[in-house]
Amino acid sequence: MKFSIQIPSSSRQRGQVLILVAVAFVGLMAFIGLAIDLGYYFIIRGNLQRATDAGALAAAAQFREGRTFAEMQSAAKEAVNLNGFDPTDIIIEICDPTATPPDPELCTNPPSKLVRVTVSAEVETIFLHVIGFGKIPAETTATSEAASMDVVLAIDVSESMTFEATSGTPLRDPYYCNHQDPSGSDGYPGECQPFEKVKESAINFIQKILDNGAIFEQDRVAIVAFSDGIHSWYVDPANPTNTNNTTPVWISDRGTAVNAIKQLTVYEPGTCQGVTDPYTGSPGTTYWGPCRNYDASGNYTGLFCMACDANGEWSSYMTTNIGGGLKRAGNMFAHQTRESALWIVVLLTDGLANATDLENTDVYTDPGTWPIGFCPNWVNLCQDNDTTTRHASGNGQYDTDDYARDMADFVGCFPTNPASGCANPGQGAVVFTIGLGPEVTNNYGGTGLAEVNGIPYGANLLRYIAAVGYDGDPATDPCASYSNDYTAWCGNYYYSPSGAQLNRVFEDIASRIFTRLRK
């Protein structure tokens, strides 16, 4: 079959064809221009979405720091600008629980710290501007999460938390310094040092975590206080010094948390039996466990344990139950669990582990059941005097250091697929440790009290805890290159020579709390 096209012979007909061709050509160009501009628009819109994601993360970082909406918007705009866009508008939104109804995307249950950022911009056209469409509006949205946090502060309240006072002076006596300035004229009741600095820095840290009003707050804190085997507890804001409290308590109200920390005191045992209490004039009656000892002139001489001396067994004399503090910190995450939250433990102590929780068969007032807790039959500090050893529970040499390391695994090892260095699955929490004062790094030398190989028990243990809490694997220790410098900050381990440096330590820990983009 044969086809042919007849060309019009008249000029009029040829003009009509040319007009049709011109119109068709314009239409074809418009179609091509639309296709190109539409493709270009979607490319630019994708880039705008990435810029909005960056803006959402920047806004969430400001939200984490308790910034204003204007500051959050400014941070988001800067991030969008750095990604090549000059937005016409940026809208920042967070959960408003007072709204009717609250936004279900932002007001989740359990609560999360969500920030929604909406960015409006205009996309320049390539071809369509010829026909009057020079710009096309574009709008993208991203929701980021300033990780909601469940933070546990595990604070050593042992008698040695008065170590910055001169030995033998009244302020070294926990009973005396606890009861000075009871109204807290300087903001903190009591005058025990460095414990007052511990409370001050812990409060400053908590105020960075609980940085919103109670109705808007999505973060929580808990406080664990630990000293000896029977005086380690979950701090109840209604009665912070109730050492018998066994119920975990989460706190979301900043004022409540601050007041609870202010009311904490250094552990003060009773007066030793047969010793006159210089404050009451009465003879002491404490017989079991540690007691406050005074000379004939009423000067404080430190703790003593008459029953320990009589039985030649000193386990109930010890007052730093680091393992017990970690155990209670880890148990907090099983109470009103929030899987979406970032789990954090900050442990602060001024020495080495020398006490544990009681074993099931222990009776504190019956020396026949001693040693108290997981303590081998050693005279000194319930430790085997060698930081390089580790024993499993049930071994006759299982000591306070072993117990603390097991509790570190319980807190920091991952619940599933734990690292090979973890004896058992744990909570997977991030753990920071703070060693306070010279006893942490003390090399006791040839006294036989705490160590061999020149490795301090206190710092070595805290580095282990921090290594587990760094990435869930005790074998990957960021402090390995600082093997002989136990004052160096490395990984999640911090050292503060005195209370004066604690604020800087806590500020550094707070600065490392991160945000993440919500998927």
Secondary structure, 3 states (H helix, E strand, C coil): CCCCCCCCCCHHHHHHHHHHHHHHHHHHHHHHHHHHHHHHHHHHHHHHHHHHHHHHHHHHHHHHCCCCHHHHHHHHHHHHHHCCCCCCEEEEEECCCCCCCCCCCCCCCCCCCEEEEEEEEEEECCCHHHHCCCEEEEEEEEEEECCCEEEEEEEECCHHHHCCCCCCCHHHCHHHHHCCCCCCCCCCCCCCCCHHHHHHHHHHHHHHHCCCCCCCCCCEEEEEEECCCCCEEECECCECCCCCCCCCCCECCHHHHHHHHHCCCCCCCCEEECCECCCCCCEECECCCCEEEECCCCCEEEEECHHHHHHCCCHHHCCCCHHHHHHHHHHHCCCCCCCCCEEEEEEEECCCCCCCCCCCCCCCCCHHHCCCCCCCCCCCCCCCCCCCCCCCCCCCCCCHHHHHHHHHHHHHCCCCCCCCCCCCCCCCCEEEEEEECHHHHCCCHHHCCCCCCCCCHHHHHHHHHHHHHHHCCCCCCCCHHHCCCCCCCECCEEEECCHHHHHHHHHHHHHCCCCEECC
